[in-house]
Every structure is written in structure tokens, then in C-alpha cells.
Amino acid sequence: MGKDSHIPAGSTPWPPGDWFLDWTSSVDLIAVERQEVLVRGNTAFQEYEIFVGALWGKTLILDGRLQSAEVDEFIYHEALVHPALVAHPDP
């Protein structure tokens, strides 16, 4: 790590703004800047939030944990569409 990689105690390692933070382990953090909250609420089963992230587009949060984002769409598209096309007799 370079000499500038140290973050002094009490300082914030990212710029001011509305940030969603998801600690994935005791040492790993996902930080996504919210540009616009589209919806936030509760169902009988979970807390939900959908917001527009600065880099990730529409982002789904369930019970305070990142679930998926618009930037991930291509991954789900490939996994869902290709098996159906291969199985179809005349795609």
C-alpha cells in the first residue's frame, strides 16, 4: 500500500452524500452513493428499498443487504435466456 493509502482516525474515506453501506465481512464494505430513492418501505416479511445508485443504476436492497443492481442485468439475462433458447425446438 502506498503512503497515501492510510486513512486517519475519525476521517471519512468517501465524499459527503447519501450512502448505502453494506458490510460483507468484518473488513469488507460495499458503499453505493444514492442519487435518488425510488421507494422505501416494509412488507409483512422484509424491509425494502430501491434507489438509483451513482454508478450501478437502479439498486435493490432487502433487509439492509444489497441484492442486485441494474449494472448486473447482463449476468441474469445470460443465465435465464440462454437455457430457454437452447431448449426451444425453433427459437
Phi, psi and omega in degrees: 000142180284168183296335181272001184279348180284133177256117181300146179305136178086353179267163179256127184280005178220162183291163178297153180156186178263105187249138168266128181241131179228107176283114181272344173202185181290347182233357182244134184229133170258125180237120181237126179282125176280127173265324180204128174274121181274319179201147178209134180182194181226145169249185176292345187245332186201165173265139182226156176206137171234125179223164174267118178273149184303318182249338189259354183075207181298132187231132181257127177240128175237128181050040176077009181241137178296128180254307179197167179217160181304326180296338180274355188308320184298329179294311180292323179302309181299315184292330183267323187278316185299315178300322179294320179294320179293323182281338183286135182290335182213073185291000000 
